[in-house]
Amino acid sequence: MDSPFANATWRITLVSLTLAAAAAQAAPNRSWTVIELTPDSAYGGTARGVDSHGDVVGQTYTYEGGQYVSHAYLWRNGVRTDIGSAVGYEKAPREITRLFVGLAMLAALLTAGLSLTWFQRLP
């Protein structure tokens, strides 16, 4: 005896396979070309991203003034352009005590309100 869901399951599977085949045929053919990007320094470099136009952004490293310096670059149409020092970050102290005290006070008030409600102590 066949399950009442067997026919529905078969139809759903068939429709899913048909949709998957149609989606695979509709997908555009893409071709990729791998190009070696040689850094302009002996200390190496790293490609960080590629946009939809094929432009590559990355960084190269140099040794200047007794320290290693990172320079951002743009590689477009076979030409590498130095776009300056890479954007970095700066550590800065930040006072967060007030935030934690405020959150603790809010949690205490919420707990007190829920306790009064739970034990039916509200007038």
Legacy VTK file of the C-alpha trace (Angstrom):
# vtk DataFile Version 3.0
C-alpha trace
ASCII
DATASET POLYDATA
POINTS 123 float
0.000 0.000 0.000
1.443 3.356 -1.046
1.713 6.237 1.348
-0.496 9.219 0.492
2.647 11.361 0.576
4.693 9.201 -1.802
3.199 10.760 -4.937
3.610 14.307 -3.547
7.216 13.604 -2.535
7.984 12.276 -6.013
6.483 15.408 -7.612
8.390 17.752 -5.320
11.644 15.914 -6.085
10.989 16.077 -9.829
10.149 19.796 -9.717
13.265 20.495 -7.598
15.521 18.652 -10.030
13.936 20.469 -12.995
14.449 23.866 -11.340
18.046 23.020 -10.440
18.804 21.975 -14.029
17.215 25.177 -15.374
19.212 27.319 -12.959
22.448 25.570 -13.950
21.783 26.225 -17.645
20.864 29.867 -17.004
24.077 30.583 -15.082
26.553 32.628 -17.133
29.814 31.054 -18.197
32.673 32.695 -16.367
36.298 32.378 -17.203
39.126 33.250 -14.872
42.683 34.254 -15.595
45.364 33.885 -12.951
48.049 36.566 -13.090
51.065 36.783 -10.820
51.298 40.193 -9.197
54.906 40.828 -8.319
55.466 43.227 -5.431
57.646 46.247 -5.981
59.794 45.470 -2.947
61.940 42.623 -1.738
59.794 42.320 1.404
56.718 40.953 -0.364
53.105 41.912 -0.643
49.557 40.638 -0.361
46.499 40.957 -2.576
43.502 41.754 -0.363
40.533 41.942 -2.712
39.200 42.005 -6.264
36.245 44.147 -7.336
33.709 43.407 -10.073
35.884 45.145 -12.704
38.910 42.967 -11.978
40.860 45.658 -10.126
43.011 44.285 -7.315
43.784 46.092 -4.081
46.509 44.959 -1.753
49.592 45.991 0.112
53.330 45.787 -0.259
55.930 46.091 2.457
59.048 48.243 2.521
61.738 48.876 5.076
61.981 52.597 5.790
63.613 54.377 8.696
64.377 51.221 10.617
60.849 49.791 10.477
58.610 47.885 8.090
55.994 50.051 6.400
52.909 48.830 4.578
51.816 50.627 1.392
48.412 50.117 -0.201
48.276 49.670 -3.972
45.759 49.362 -6.770
46.488 47.006 -9.656
44.416 47.897 -12.741
44.982 46.736 -16.317
48.507 45.537 -15.588
49.590 48.775 -13.887
50.246 48.966 -10.150
49.601 52.332 -8.502
50.805 53.111 -5.000
47.898 54.716 -3.172
49.827 55.567 -0.029
50.195 54.095 3.389
47.651 51.463 4.279
44.814 52.489 6.513
45.465 51.102 9.954
43.989 51.419 13.382
44.953 53.227 16.527
44.455 51.867 20.009
42.861 54.411 22.293
41.779 53.964 25.891
38.038 54.143 26.448
36.157 54.441 29.721
33.384 51.846 29.864
32.633 51.817 33.607
29.541 54.019 33.209
28.128 51.662 30.581
28.449 48.615 32.834
27.054 50.464 35.874
24.076 51.657 33.816
23.393 48.161 32.491
23.673 46.709 36.017
21.185 49.273 37.367
18.783 48.544 34.524
19.057 44.795 35.185
18.427 45.355 38.929
15.298 47.429 38.223
14.024 44.861 35.751
14.659 42.069 38.253
12.824 43.982 41.003
9.854 44.628 38.726
9.644 40.995 37.656
9.895 39.878 41.293
7.030 42.152 42.329
4.942 40.876 39.446
5.758 37.215 40.122
4.873 37.348 43.796
1.826 39.551 43.115
3.011 42.402 45.360
1.833 45.143 43.039
-1.322 47.034 44.173
LINES 1 124
123 0 1 2 3 4 5 6 7 8 9 10 11 12 13 14 15 16 17 18 19 20 21 22 23 24 25 26 27 28 29 30 31 32 33 34 35 36 37 38 39 40 41 42 43 44 45 46 47 48 49 50 51 52 53 54 55 56 57 58 59 60 61 62 63 64 65 66 67 68 69 70 71 72 73 74 75 76 77 78 79 80 81 82 83 84 85 86 87 88 89 90 91 92 93 94 95 96 97 98 99 100 101 102 103 104 105 106 107 108 109 110 111 112 113 114 115 116 117 118 119 120 121 122
